[in-house]
Amino acid sequence: MPTRNVSLTPEQDAFIESVVTAGDYQNASEAVRDALRALQQRRREDALRLQALRVQIDAGRAALARGAFTEVADDGLDGYLEGLATAAPG
């Protein structure tokens, strides 16, 4: 298994020590590998969210090109947004 030297802040070092001492991990390497797996998962999820956002942007652009939009005057924007918020599911 490859070995790398990394620099940690005192807080990070103390955290790793605490999770190892608590028995959550057998050693610091296990804790760091788990943290890296979490980082990889977060990056995958971020990529999926970005992909979904791009799909929504494309849909919005297509709607604009079709003329499928509602113009709202500046003084009516707050009321329009409140109406959207109350109509939104969940």
PDB file of N, CA, C and O in Angstrom:
ATOM      1  N   MET A   1       0.846  -1.171   0.000  1.00  0.00           N
ATOM      2  CA  MET A   1       0.000   0.000   0.000  1.00  0.00           C
ATOM      3  C   MET A   1       0.894   1.237   0.000  1.00  0.00           C
ATOM      4  O   MET A   1       1.836   1.310   0.789  1.00  0.00           O
ATOM      5  N   PRO A   2       0.617   2.217  -0.874  1.00  0.00           N
ATOM      6  CA  PRO A   2       1.441   3.424  -0.921  1.00  0.00           C
ATOM      7  C   PRO A   2       1.383   4.190   0.402  1.00  0.00           C
ATOM      8  O   PRO A   2       0.387   4.146   1.124  1.00  0.00           O
ATOM      9  N   THR A   3       2.452   4.876   0.690  1.00  0.00           N
ATOM     10  CA  THR A   3       2.535   5.685   1.901  1.00  0.00           C
ATOM     11  C   THR A   3       2.726   7.138   1.504  1.00  0.00           C
ATOM     12  O   THR A   3       3.485   7.448   0.586  1.00  0.00           O
ATOM     13  N   ARG A   4       2.027   8.031   2.209  1.00  0.00           N
ATOM     14  CA  ARG A   4       2.165   9.471   1.972  1.00  0.00           C
ATOM     15  C   ARG A   4       2.333  10.154   3.317  1.00  0.00           C
ATOM     16  O   ARG A   4       1.782   9.722   4.330  1.00  0.00           O
ATOM     17  N   ASN A   5       3.095  11.213   3.302  1.00  0.00           N
ATOM     18  CA  ASN A   5       3.200  12.060   4.478  1.00  0.00           C
ATOM     19  C   ASN A   5       2.269  13.241   4.289  1.00  0.00           C
ATOM     20  O   ASN A   5       2.293  13.893   3.245  1.00  0.00           O
ATOM     21  N   VAL A   6       1.464  13.515   5.271  1.00  0.00           N
ATOM     22  CA  VAL A   6       0.554  14.651   5.200  1.00  0.00           C
ATOM     23  C   VAL A   6       0.742  15.510   6.442  1.00  0.00           C
ATOM     24  O   VAL A   6       1.117  15.019   7.507  1.00  0.00           O
ATOM     25  N   SER A   7       0.475  16.804   6.282  1.00  0.00           N
ATOM     26  CA  SER A   7       0.535  17.724   7.410  1.00  0.00           C
ATOM     27  C   SER A   7      -0.882  17.978   7.894  1.00  0.00           C
ATOM     28  O   SER A   7      -1.777  18.268   7.100  1.00  0.00           O
ATOM     29  N   LEU A   8      -1.078  17.869   9.183  1.00  0.00           N
ATOM     30  CA  LEU A   8      -2.380  18.089   9.786  1.00  0.00           C
ATOM     31  C   LEU A   8      -2.322  19.292  10.719  1.00  0.00           C
ATOM     32  O   LEU A   8      -1.272  19.606  11.280  1.00  0.00           O
ATOM     33  N   THR A   9      -3.439  19.947  10.874  1.00  0.00           N
ATOM     34  CA  THR A   9      -3.518  20.988  11.894  1.00  0.00           C
ATOM     35  C   THR A   9      -3.566  20.293  13.251  1.00  0.00           C
ATOM     36  O   THR A   9      -3.889  19.108  13.321  1.00  0.00           O
ATOM     37  N   PRO A  10      -3.256  20.995  14.309  1.00  0.00           N
ATOM     38  CA  PRO A  10      -3.367  20.374  15.636  1.00  0.00           C
ATOM     39  C   PRO A  10      -4.782  19.852  15.920  1.00  0.00           C
ATOM     40  O   PRO A  10      -4.948  18.820  16.570  1.00  0.00           O
ATOM     41  N   GLU A  11      -5.788  20.566  15.433  1.00  0.00           N
ATOM     42  CA  GLU A  11      -7.176  20.134  15.647  1.00  0.00           C
ATOM     43  C   GLU A  11      -7.465  18.826  14.907  1.00  0.00           C
ATOM     44  O   GLU A  11      -8.107  17.928  15.452  1.00  0.00           O
ATOM     45  N   GLN A  12      -6.990  18.726  13.675  1.00  0.00           N
ATOM     46  CA  GLN A  12      -7.187  17.497  12.910  1.00  0.00           C
ATOM     47  C   GLN A  12      -6.471  16.325  13.560  1.00  0.00           C
ATOM     48  O   GLN A  12      -7.016  15.225  13.644  1.00  0.00           O
ATOM     49  N   ASP A  13      -5.255  16.562  14.016  1.00  0.00           N
ATOM     50  CA  ASP A  13      -4.499  15.513  14.684  1.00  0.00           C
ATOM     51  C   ASP A  13      -5.208  15.066  15.955  1.00  0.00           C
ATOM     52  O   ASP A  13      -5.293  13.870  16.236  1.00  0.00           O
ATOM     53  N   ALA A  14      -5.712  16.019  16.717  1.00  0.00           N
ATOM     54  CA  ALA A  14      -6.429  15.685  17.953  1.00  0.00           C
ATOM     55  C   ALA A  14      -7.704  14.902  17.646  1.00  0.00           C
ATOM     56  O   ALA A  14      -8.064  13.982  18.381  1.00  0.00           O
ATOM     57  N   PHE A  15      -8.383  15.267  16.561  1.00  0.00           N
ATOM     58  CA  PHE A  15      -9.599  14.544  16.192  1.00  0.00           C
ATOM     59  C   PHE A  15      -9.282  13.099  15.831  1.00  0.00           C
ATOM     60  O   PHE A  15      -9.956  12.175  16.287  1.00  0.00           O
ATOM     61  N   ILE A  16      -8.263  12.912  15.016  1.00  0.00           N
ATOM     62  CA  ILE A  16      -7.873  11.548  14.643  1.00  0.00           C
ATOM     63  C   ILE A  16      -7.503  10.756  15.887  1.00  0.00           C
ATOM     64  O   ILE A  16      -7.916   9.607  16.047  1.00  0.00           O
ATOM     65  N   GLU A  17      -6.738  11.365  16.748  1.00  0.00           N
ATOM     66  CA  GLU A  17      -6.354  10.683  17.992  1.00  0.00           C
ATOM     67  C   GLU A  17      -7.585  10.316  18.810  1.00  0.00           C
ATOM     68  O   GLU A  17      -7.641   9.233  19.393  1.00  0.00           O
ATOM     69  N   SER A  18      -8.566  11.204  18.858  1.00  0.00           N
ATOM     70  CA  SER A  18      -9.757  10.929  19.670  1.00  0.00           C
ATOM     71  C   SER A  18     -10.594   9.780  19.103  1.00  0.00           C
ATOM     72  O   SER A  18     -11.128   8.973  19.864  1.00  0.00           O
ATOM     73  N   VAL A  19     -10.716   9.697  17.758  1.00  0.00           N
ATOM     74  CA  VAL A  19     -11.521   8.611  17.196  1.00  0.00           C
ATOM     75  C   VAL A  19     -10.800   7.272  17.291  1.00  0.00           C
ATOM     76  O   VAL A  19     -11.438   6.225  17.397  1.00  0.00           O
ATOM     77  N   VAL A  20      -9.468   7.306  17.254  1.00  0.00           N
ATOM     78  CA  VAL A  20      -8.704   6.070  17.441  1.00  0.00           C
ATOM     79  C   VAL A  20      -8.790   5.630  18.906  1.00  0.00           C
ATOM     80  O   VAL A  20      -9.021   4.456  19.195  1.00  0.00           O
ATOM     81  N   THR A  21      -8.605   6.572  19.819  1.00  0.00           N
ATOM     82  CA  THR A  21      -8.678   6.268  21.246  1.00  0.00           C
ATOM     83  C   THR A  21     -10.064   5.758  21.639  1.00  0.00           C
ATOM     84  O   THR A  21     -10.195   4.889  22.502  1.00  0.00           O
ATOM     85  N   ALA A  22     -11.101   6.311  20.994  1.00  0.00           N
ATOM     86  CA  ALA A  22     -12.473   5.882  21.282  1.00  0.00           C
ATOM     87  C   ALA A  22     -12.771   4.495  20.726  1.00  0.00           C
ATOM     88  O   ALA A  22     -13.797   3.895  21.047  1.00  0.00           O
ATOM     89  N   GLY A  23     -11.873   3.993  19.898  1.00  0.00           N
ATOM     90  CA  GLY A  23     -12.076   2.671  19.333  1.00  0.00           C
ATOM     91  C   GLY A  23     -12.854   2.653  18.036  1.00  0.00           C
ATOM     92  O   GLY A  23     -13.213   1.587  17.536  1.00  0.00           O
ATOM     93  N   ASP A  24     -13.117   3.831  17.485  1.00  0.00           N
ATOM     94  CA  ASP A  24     -13.841   3.898  16.210  1.00  0.00           C
ATOM     95  C   ASP A  24     -12.982   3.358  15.064  1.00  0.00           C
ATOM     96  O   ASP A  24     -13.498   2.799  14.097  1.00  0.00           O
ATOM     97  N   TYR A  25     -11.688   3.532  15.187  1.00  0.00           N
ATOM     98  CA  TYR A  25     -10.730   3.053  14.189  1.00  0.00           C
ATOM     99  C   TYR A  25      -9.568   2.414  14.925  1.00  0.00           C
ATOM    100  O   TYR A  25      -9.278   2.763  16.070  1.00  0.00           O
ATOM    101  N   GLN A  26      -8.907   1.478  14.266  1.00  0.00           N
ATOM    102  CA  GLN A  26      -7.760   0.817  14.894  1.00  0.00           C
ATOM    103  C   GLN A  26      -6.512   1.697  14.875  1.00  0.00           C
ATOM    104  O   GLN A  26      -5.651   1.589  15.748  1.00  0.00           O
ATOM    105  N   ASN A  27      -6.426   2.568  13.870  1.00  0.00           N
ATOM    106  CA  ASN A  27      -5.261   3.442  13.773  1.00  0.00           C
ATOM    107  C   ASN A  27      -5.597   4.667  12.930  1.00  0.00           C
ATOM    108  O   ASN A  27      -6.678   4.764  12.349  1.00  0.00           O
ATOM    109  N   ALA A  28      -4.646   5.601  12.876  1.00  0.00           N
ATOM    110  CA  ALA A  28      -4.867   6.852  12.150  1.00  0.00           C
ATOM    111  C   ALA A  28      -5.083   6.612  10.662  1.00  0.00           C
ATOM    112  O   ALA A  28      -5.868   7.316  10.027  1.00  0.00           O
ATOM    113  N   SER A  29      -4.389   5.618  10.099  1.00  0.00           N
ATOM    114  CA  SER A  29      -4.547   5.341   8.673  1.00  0.00           C
ATOM    115  C   SER A  29      -5.979   4.960   8.330  1.00  0.00           C
ATOM    116  O   SER A  29      -6.513   5.400   7.312  1.00  0.00           O
ATOM    117  N   GLU A  30      -6.600   4.150   9.167  1.00  0.00           N
ATOM    118  CA  GLU A  30      -7.998   3.774   8.934  1.00  0.00           C
ATOM    119  C   GLU A  30      -8.897   5.003   8.966  1.00  0.00           C
ATOM    120  O   GLU A  30      -9.790   5.148   8.131  1.00  0.00           O
ATOM    121  N   ALA A  31      -8.662   5.878   9.924  1.00  0.00           N
ATOM    122  CA  ALA A  31      -9.486   7.087  10.043  1.00  0.00           C
ATOM    123  C   ALA A  31      -9.324   7.973   8.812  1.00  0.00           C
ATOM    124  O   ALA A  31     -10.308   8.496   8.290  1.00  0.00           O
ATOM    125  N   VAL A  32      -8.099   8.142   8.349  1.00  0.00           N
ATOM    126  CA  VAL A  32      -7.848   8.979   7.177  1.00  0.00           C
ATOM    127  C   VAL A  32      -8.450   8.343   5.929  1.00  0.00           C
ATOM    128  O   VAL A  32      -9.024   9.048   5.098  1.00  0.00           O
ATOM    129  N   ARG A  33      -8.331   7.029   5.780  1.00  0.00           N
ATOM    130  CA  ARG A  33      -8.933   6.356   4.616  1.00  0.00           C
ATOM    131  C   ARG A  33     -10.450   6.528   4.618  1.00  0.00           C
ATOM    132  O   ARG A  33     -11.056   6.737   3.568  1.00  0.00           O
ATOM    133  N   ASP A  34     -11.059   6.439   5.798  1.00  0.00           N
ATOM    134  CA  ASP A  34     -12.507   6.638   5.885  1.00  0.00           C
ATOM    135  C   ASP A  34     -12.869   8.074   5.500  1.00  0.00           C
ATOM    136  O   ASP A  34     -13.856   8.305   4.801  1.00  0.00           O
ATOM    137  N   ALA A  35     -12.070   9.029   5.958  1.00  0.00           N
ATOM    138  CA  ALA A  35     -12.313  10.428   5.597  1.00  0.00           C
ATOM    139  C   ALA A  35     -12.188  10.626   4.091  1.00  0.00           C
ATOM    140  O   ALA A  35     -12.961  11.377   3.496  1.00  0.00           O
ATOM    141  N   LEU A  36     -11.225   9.961   3.478  1.00  0.00           N
ATOM    142  CA  LEU A  36     -11.064  10.070   2.024  1.00  0.00           C
ATOM    143  C   LEU A  36     -12.242   9.440   1.285  1.00  0.00           C
ATOM    144  O   LEU A  36     -12.684   9.954   0.257  1.00  0.00           O
ATOM    145  N   ARG A  37     -12.748   8.324   1.812  1.00  0.00           N
ATOM    146  CA  ARG A  37     -13.943   7.717   1.188  1.00  0.00           C
ATOM    147  C   ARG A  37     -15.126   8.686   1.272  1.00  0.00           C
ATOM    148  O   ARG A  37     -15.894   8.812   0.319  1.00  0.00           O
ATOM    149  N   ALA A  38     -15.269   9.361   2.398  1.00  0.00           N
ATOM    150  CA  ALA A  38     -16.356  10.334   2.543  1.00  0.00           C
ATOM    151  C   ALA A  38     -16.175  11.496   1.573  1.00  0.00           C
ATOM    152  O   ALA A  38     -17.145  11.978   0.988  1.00  0.00           O
ATOM    153  N   LEU A  39     -14.936  11.946   1.403  1.00  0.00           N
ATOM    154  CA  LEU A  39     -14.654  13.015   0.447  1.00  0.00           C
ATOM    155  C   LEU A  39     -14.988  12.565  -0.974  1.00  0.00           C
ATOM    156  O   LEU A  39     -15.582  13.322  -1.742  1.00  0.00           O
ATOM    157  N   GLN A  40     -14.612  11.347  -1.321  1.00  0.00           N
ATOM    158  CA  GLN A  40     -14.923  10.823  -2.657  1.00  0.00           C
ATOM    159  C   GLN A  40     -16.432  10.768  -2.866  1.00  0.00           C
ATOM    160  O   GLN A  40     -16.924  11.144  -3.930  1.00  0.00           O
ATOM    161  N   GLN A  41     -17.167  10.306  -1.865  1.00  0.00           N
ATOM    162  CA  GLN A  41     -18.625  10.227  -1.964  1.00  0.00           C
ATOM    163  C   GLN A  41     -19.225  11.624  -2.132  1.00  0.00           C
ATOM    164  O   GLN A  41     -20.104  11.827  -2.969  1.00  0.00           O
ATOM    165  N   ARG A  42     -18.750  12.584  -1.338  1.00  0.00           N
ATOM    166  CA  ARG A  42     -19.260  13.950  -1.442  1.00  0.00           C
ATOM    167  C   ARG A  42     -18.997  14.517  -2.823  1.00  0.00           C
ATOM    168  O   ARG A  42     -19.858  15.192  -3.387  1.00  0.00           O
ATOM    169  N   ARG A  43     -17.820  14.253  -3.378  1.00  0.00           N
ATOM    170  CA  ARG A  43     -17.505  14.757  -4.716  1.00  0.00           C
ATOM    171  C   ARG A  43     -18.394  14.104  -5.776  1.00  0.00           C
ATOM    172  O   ARG A  43     -18.807  14.767  -6.727  1.00  0.00           O
ATOM    173  N   ARG A  44     -18.689  12.816  -5.622  1.00  0.00           N
ATOM    174  CA  ARG A  44     -19.614  12.153  -6.563  1.00  0.00           C
ATOM    175  C   ARG A  44     -20.996  12.795  -6.473  1.00  0.00           C
ATOM    176  O   ARG A  44     -21.632  13.069  -7.491  1.00  0.00           O
ATOM    177  N   GLU A  45     -21.451  13.029  -5.245  1.00  0.00           N
ATOM    178  CA  GLU A  45     -22.767  13.647  -5.061  1.00  0.00           C
ATOM    179  C   GLU A  45     -22.790  15.069  -5.618  1.00  0.00           C
ATOM    180  O   GLU A  45     -23.771  15.475  -6.242  1.00  0.00           O
ATOM    181  N   ASP A  46     -21.716  15.827  -5.395  1.00  0.00           N
ATOM    182  CA  ASP A  46     -21.625  17.179  -5.951  1.00  0.00           C
ATOM    183  C   ASP A  46     -21.684  17.146  -7.476  1.00  0.00           C
ATOM    184  O   ASP A  46     -22.341  17.985  -8.093  1.00  0.00           O
ATOM    185  N   ALA A  47     -21.001  16.180  -8.081  1.00  0.00           N
ATOM    186  CA  ALA A  47     -21.013  16.059  -9.540  1.00  0.00           C
ATOM    187  C   ALA A  47     -22.415  15.751 -10.047  1.00  0.00           C
ATOM    188  O   ALA A  47     -22.835  16.278 -11.077  1.00  0.00           O
ATOM    189  N   LEU A  48     -23.140  14.898  -9.326  1.00  0.00           N
ATOM    190  CA  LEU A  48     -24.511  14.584  -9.719  1.00  0.00           C
ATOM    191  C   LEU A  48     -25.425  15.797  -9.582  1.00  0.00           C
ATOM    192  O   LEU A  48     -26.278  16.037 -10.436  1.00  0.00           O
ATOM    193  N   ARG A  49     -25.242  16.568  -8.493  1.00  0.00           N
ATOM    194  CA  ARG A  49     -26.039  17.784  -8.320  1.00  0.00           C
ATOM    195  C   ARG A  49     -25.736  18.787  -9.421  1.00  0.00           C
ATOM    196  O   ARG A  49     -26.642  19.438  -9.941  1.00  0.00           O
ATOM    197  N   LEU A  50     -24.461  18.912  -9.776  1.00  0.00           N
ATOM    198  CA  LEU A  50     -24.080  19.828 -10.844  1.00  0.00           C
ATOM    199  C   LEU A  50     -24.681  19.395 -12.173  1.00  0.00           C
ATOM    200  O   LEU A  50     -25.145  20.228 -12.952  1.00  0.00           O
ATOM    201  N   GLN A  51     -24.671  18.101 -12.428  1.00  0.00           N
ATOM    202  CA  GLN A  51     -25.271  17.578 -13.653  1.00  0.00           C
ATOM    203  C   GLN A  51     -26.767  17.892 -13.681  1.00  0.00           C
ATOM    204  O   GLN A  51     -27.292  18.317 -14.711  1.00  0.00           O
ATOM    205  N   ALA A  52     -27.452  17.685 -12.561  1.00  0.00           N
ATOM    206  CA  ALA A  52     -28.889  17.975 -12.491  1.00  0.00           C
ATOM    207  C   ALA A  52     -29.145  19.470 -12.673  1.00  0.00           C
ATOM    208  O   ALA A  52     -30.106  19.858 -13.338  1.00  0.00           O
ATOM    209  N   LEU A  53     -28.300  20.301 -12.093  1.00  0.00           N
ATOM    210  CA  LEU A  53     -28.440  21.746 -12.248  1.00  0.00           C
ATOM    211  C   LEU A  53     -28.273  22.155 -13.705  1.00  0.00           C
ATOM    212  O   LEU A  53     -29.011  23.003 -14.206  1.00  0.00           O
ATOM    213  N   ARG A  54     -27.302  21.551 -14.382  1.00  0.00           N
ATOM    214  CA  ARG A  54     -27.106  21.861 -15.805  1.00  0.00           C
ATOM    215  C   ARG A  54     -28.314  21.464 -16.636  1.00  0.00           C
ATOM    216  O   ARG A  54     -28.679  22.170 -17.576  1.00  0.00           O
ATOM    217  N   VAL A  55     -28.935  20.347 -16.302  1.00  0.00           N
ATOM    218  CA  VAL A  55     -30.152  19.930 -17.001  1.00  0.00           C
ATOM    219  C   VAL A  55     -31.249  20.969 -16.782  1.00  0.00           C
ATOM    220  O   VAL A  55     -31.964  21.324 -17.719  1.00  0.00           O
ATOM    221  N   GLN A  56     -31.385  21.457 -15.548  1.00  0.00           N
ATOM    222  CA  GLN A  56     -32.404  22.469 -15.252  1.00  0.00           C
ATOM    223  C   GLN A  56     -32.099  23.797 -15.958  1.00  0.00           C
ATOM    224  O   GLN A  56     -33.013  24.485 -16.413  1.00  0.00           O
ATOM    225  N   ILE A  57     -30.831  24.148 -16.045  1.00  0.00           N
ATOM    226  CA  ILE A  57     -30.445  25.371 -16.768  1.00  0.00           C
ATOM    227  C   ILE A  57     -30.800  25.232 -18.239  1.00  0.00           C
ATOM    228  O   ILE A  57     -31.344  26.161 -18.837  1.00  0.00           O
ATOM    229  N   ASP A  58     -30.499  24.084 -18.824  1.00  0.00           N
ATOM    230  CA  ASP A  58     -30.849  23.848 -20.230  1.00  0.00           C
ATOM    231  C   ASP A  58     -32.360  23.926 -20.432  1.00  0.00           C
ATOM    232  O   ASP A  58     -32.829  24.489 -21.421  1.00  0.00           O
ATOM    233  N   ALA A  59     -33.117  23.363 -19.497  1.00  0.00           N
ATOM    234  CA  ALA A  59     -34.582  23.420 -19.593  1.00  0.00           C
ATOM    235  C   ALA A  59     -35.057  24.866 -19.492  1.00  0.00           C
ATOM    236  O   ALA A  59     -35.981  25.272 -20.197  1.00  0.00           O
ATOM    237  N   GLY A  60     -34.427  25.636 -18.618  1.00  0.00           N
ATOM    238  CA  GLY A  60     -34.797  27.049 -18.485  1.00  0.00           C
ATOM    239  C   GLY A  60     -34.478  27.843 -19.737  1.00  0.00           C
ATOM    240  O   GLY A  60     -35.268  28.684 -20.165  1.00  0.00           O
ATOM    241  N   ARG A  61     -33.330  27.579 -20.319  1.00  0.00           N
ATOM    242  CA  ARG A  61     -32.972  28.261 -21.572  1.00  0.00           C
ATOM    243  C   ARG A  61     -33.951  27.904 -22.690  1.00  0.00           C
ATOM    244  O   ARG A  61     -34.359  28.765 -23.469  1.00  0.00           O
ATOM    245  N   ALA A  62     -34.318  26.639 -22.758  1.00  0.00           N
ATOM    246  CA  ALA A  62     -35.272  26.206 -23.783  1.00  0.00           C
ATOM    247  C   ALA A  62     -36.623  26.883 -23.567  1.00  0.00           C
ATOM    248  O   ALA A  62     -37.279  27.295 -24.524  1.00  0.00           O
ATOM    249  N   ALA A  63     -37.034  26.995 -22.304  1.00  0.00           N
ATOM    250  CA  ALA A  63     -38.307  27.663 -22.010  1.00  0.00           C
ATOM    251  C   ALA A  63     -38.251  29.130 -22.421  1.00  0.00           C
ATOM    252  O   ALA A  63     -39.210  29.666 -22.976  1.00  0.00           O
ATOM    253  N   LEU A  64     -37.124  29.773 -22.143  1.00  0.00           N
ATOM    254  CA  LEU A  64     -36.982  31.173 -22.562  1.00  0.00           C
ATOM    255  C   LEU A  64     -37.047  31.298 -24.081  1.00  0.00           C
ATOM    256  O   LEU A  64     -37.690  32.205 -24.609  1.00  0.00           O
ATOM    257  N   ALA A  65     -36.380  30.387 -24.776  1.00  0.00           N
ATOM    258  CA  ALA A  65     -36.377  30.427 -26.240  1.00  0.00           C
ATOM    259  C   ALA A  65     -37.783  30.234 -26.808  1.00  0.00           C
ATOM    260  O   ALA A  65     -38.117  30.795 -27.851  1.00  0.00           O
ATOM    261  N   ARG A  66     -38.612  29.432 -26.114  1.00  0.00           N
ATOM    262  CA  ARG A  66     -39.994  29.200 -26.547  1.00  0.00           C
ATOM    263  C   ARG A  66     -40.921  30.345 -26.145  1.00  0.00           C
ATOM    264  O   ARG A  66     -42.060  30.426 -26.606  1.00  0.00           O
ATOM    265  N   GLY A  67     -40.424  31.219 -25.289  1.00  0.00           N
ATOM    266  CA  GLY A  67     -41.281  32.292 -24.778  1.00  0.00           C
ATOM    267  C   GLY A  67     -42.120  31.838 -23.600  1.00  0.00           C
ATOM    268  O   GLY A  67     -43.086  32.507 -23.232  1.00  0.00           O
ATOM    269  N   ALA A  68     -41.768  30.727 -23.013  1.00  0.00           N
ATOM    270  CA  ALA A  68     -42.536  30.177 -21.880  1.00  0.00           C
ATOM    271  C   ALA A  68     -41.972  30.721 -20.567  1.00  0.00           C
ATOM    272  O   ALA A  68     -41.260  30.026 -19.843  1.00  0.00           O
ATOM    273  N   PHE A  69     -42.304  31.970 -20.282  1.00  0.00           N
ATOM    274  CA  PHE A  69     -41.861  32.592 -19.042  1.00  0.00           C
ATOM    275  C   PHE A  69     -42.874  33.633 -18.624  1.00  0.00           C
ATOM    276  O   PHE A  69     -43.744  34.019 -19.405  1.00  0.00           O
ATOM    277  N   THR A  70     -42.759  34.082 -17.402  1.00  0.00           N
ATOM    278  CA  THR A  70     -43.649  35.107 -16.867  1.00  0.00           C
ATOM    279  C   THR A  70     -42.808  36.317 -16.491  1.00  0.00           C
ATOM    280  O   THR A  70     -41.841  36.204 -15.737  1.00  0.00           O
ATOM    281  N   GLU A  71     -43.182  37.467 -17.020  1.00  0.00           N
ATOM    282  CA  GLU A  71     -42.479  38.691 -16.637  1.00  0.00           C
ATOM    283  C   GLU A  71     -43.111  39.223 -15.364  1.00  0.00           C
ATOM    284  O   GLU A  71     -44.334  39.253 -15.226  1.00  0.00           O
ATOM    285  N   VAL A  72     -42.260  39.642 -14.435  1.00  0.00           N
ATOM    286  CA  VAL A  72     -42.732  40.182 -13.167  1.00  0.00           C
ATOM    287  C   VAL A  72     -42.055  41.528 -12.960  1.00  0.00           C
ATOM    288  O   VAL A  72     -40.834  41.644 -13.065  1.00  0.00           O
ATOM    289  N   ALA A  73     -42.855  42.540 -12.666  1.00  0.00           N
ATOM    290  CA  ALA A  73     -42.303  43.871 -12.401  1.00  0.00           C
ATOM    291  C   ALA A  73     -41.543  43.855 -11.082  1.00  0.00           C
ATOM    292  O   ALA A  73     -41.847  43.065 -10.187  1.00  0.00           O
ATOM    293  N   ASP A  74     -40.567  44.721 -10.973  1.00  0.00           N
ATOM    294  CA  ASP A  74     -39.751  44.772  -9.756  1.00  0.00           C
ATOM    295  C   ASP A  74     -40.599  44.895  -8.500  1.00  0.00           C
ATOM    296  O   ASP A  74     -40.330  44.222  -7.505  1.00  0.00           O
ATOM    297  N   ASP A  75     -41.617  45.746  -8.532  1.00  0.00           N
ATOM    298  CA  ASP A  75     -42.424  45.958  -7.335  1.00  0.00           C
ATOM    299  C   ASP A  75     -43.352  44.776  -7.028  1.00  0.00           C
ATOM    300  O   ASP A  75     -43.946  44.729  -5.951  1.00  0.00           O
ATOM    301  N   GLY A  76     -43.482  43.842  -7.938  1.00  0.00           N
ATOM    302  CA  GLY A  76     -44.317  42.669  -7.691  1.00  0.00           C
ATOM    303  C   GLY A  76     -43.524  41.397  -7.442  1.00  0.00           C
ATOM    304  O   GLY A  76     -44.102  40.324  -7.274  1.00  0.00           O
ATOM    305  N   LEU A  77     -42.186  41.515  -7.417  1.00  0.00           N
ATOM    306  CA  LEU A  77     -41.346  40.337  -7.305  1.00  0.00           C
ATOM    307  C   LEU A  77     -41.531  39.607  -5.983  1.00  0.00           C
ATOM    308  O   LEU A  77     -41.640  38.380  -5.972  1.00  0.00           O
ATOM    309  N   ASP A  78     -41.569  40.331  -4.869  1.00  0.00           N
ATOM    310  CA  ASP A  78     -41.722  39.679  -3.565  1.00  0.00           C
ATOM    311  C   ASP A  78     -43.013  38.865  -3.503  1.00  0.00           C
ATOM    312  O   ASP A  78     -43.006  37.723  -3.042  1.00  0.00           O
ATOM    313  N   GLY A  79     -44.103  39.441  -3.958  1.00  0.00           N
ATOM    314  CA  GLY A  79     -45.381  38.728  -3.943  1.00  0.00           C
ATOM    315  C   GLY A  79     -45.359  37.506  -4.855  1.00  0.00           C
ATOM    316  O   GLY A  79     -45.907  36.459  -4.509  1.00  0.00           O
ATOM    317  N   TYR A  80     -44.731  37.640  -6.010  1.00  0.00           N
ATOM    318  CA  TYR A  80     -44.638  36.516  -6.941  1.00  0.00           C
ATOM    319  C   TYR A  80     -43.844  35.371  -6.314  1.00  0.00           C
ATOM    320  O   TYR A  80     -44.254  34.212  -6.380  1.00  0.00           O
ATOM    321  N   LEU A  81     -42.703  35.704  -5.705  1.00  0.00           N
ATOM    322  CA  LEU A  81     -41.879  34.678  -5.078  1.00  0.00           C
ATOM    323  C   LEU A  81     -42.586  34.034  -3.893  1.00  0.00           C
ATOM    324  O   LEU A  81     -42.463  32.826  -3.690  1.00  0.00           O
ATOM    325  N   GLU A  82     -43.317  34.806  -3.114  1.00  0.00           N
ATOM    326  CA  GLU A  82     -44.082  34.233  -2.001  1.00  0.00           C
ATOM    327  C   GLU A  82     -45.133  33.269  -2.527  1.00  0.00           C
ATOM    328  O   GLU A  82     -45.368  32.224  -1.920  1.00  0.00           O
ATOM    329  N   GLY A  83     -45.762  33.596  -3.630  1.00  0.00           N
ATOM    330  CA  GLY A  83     -46.741  32.724  -4.232  1.00  0.00           C
ATOM    331  C   GLY A  83     -46.114  31.408  -4.696  1.00  0.00           C
ATOM    332  O   GLY A  83     -46.712  30.341  -4.554  1.00  0.00           O
ATOM    333  N   LEU A  84     -44.926  31.495  -5.242  1.00  0.00           N
ATOM    334  CA  LEU A  84     -44.224  30.282  -5.647  1.00  0.00           C
ATOM    335  C   LEU A  84     -43.878  29.423  -4.426  1.00  0.00           C
ATOM    336  O   LEU A  84     -44.006  28.199  -4.464  1.00  0.00           O
ATOM    337  N   ALA A  85     -43.441  30.071  -3.353  1.00  0.00           N
ATOM    338  CA  ALA A  85     -43.048  29.348  -2.155  1.00  0.00           C
ATOM    339  C   ALA A  85     -44.235  28.628  -1.518  1.00  0.00           C
ATOM    340  O   ALA A  85     -44.086  27.503  -1.039  1.00  0.00           O
ATOM    341  N   THR A  86     -45.397  29.253  -1.506  1.00  0.00           N
ATOM    342  CA  THR A  86     -46.564  28.620  -0.900  1.00  0.00           C
ATOM    343  C   THR A  86     -47.146  27.539  -1.797  1.00  0.00           C
ATOM    344  O   THR A  86     -47.800  26.615  -1.312  1.00  0.00           O
ATOM    345  N   ALA A  87     -46.914  27.646  -3.099  1.00  0.00           N
ATOM    346  CA  ALA A  87     -47.418  26.659  -4.041  1.00  0.00           C
ATOM    347  C   ALA A  87     -46.482  25.447  -4.170  1.00  0.00           C
ATOM    348  O   ALA A  87     -46.871  24.393  -4.673  1.00  0.00           O
ATOM    349  N   ALA A  88     -45.234  25.628  -3.700  1.00  0.00           N
ATOM    350  CA  ALA A  88     -44.246  24.541  -3.837  1.00  0.00           C
ATOM    351  C   ALA A  88     -44.597  23.374  -2.942  1.00  0.00           C
ATOM    352  O   ALA A  88     -44.991  23.566  -1.792  1.00  0.00           O
ATOM    353  N   PRO A  89     -44.455  22.149  -3.466  1.00  0.00           N
ATOM    354  CA  PRO A  89     -44.738  20.968  -2.640  1.00  0.00           C
ATOM    355  C   PRO A  89     -43.697  20.801  -1.533  1.00  0.00           C
ATOM    356  O   PRO A  89     -42.529  21.152  -1.703  1.00  0.00           O
ATOM    357  N   GLY A  90     -44.135  20.267  -0.413  1.00  0.00           N
ATOM    358  CA  GLY A  90     -43.213  19.954   0.674  1.00  0.00           C
ATOM    359  C   GLY A  90     -43.161  21.018   1.650  1.00  0.00           C
ATOM    360  O   GLY A  90     -42.429  20.916   2.636  1.00  0.00           O
TER     361      GLY A  90
END
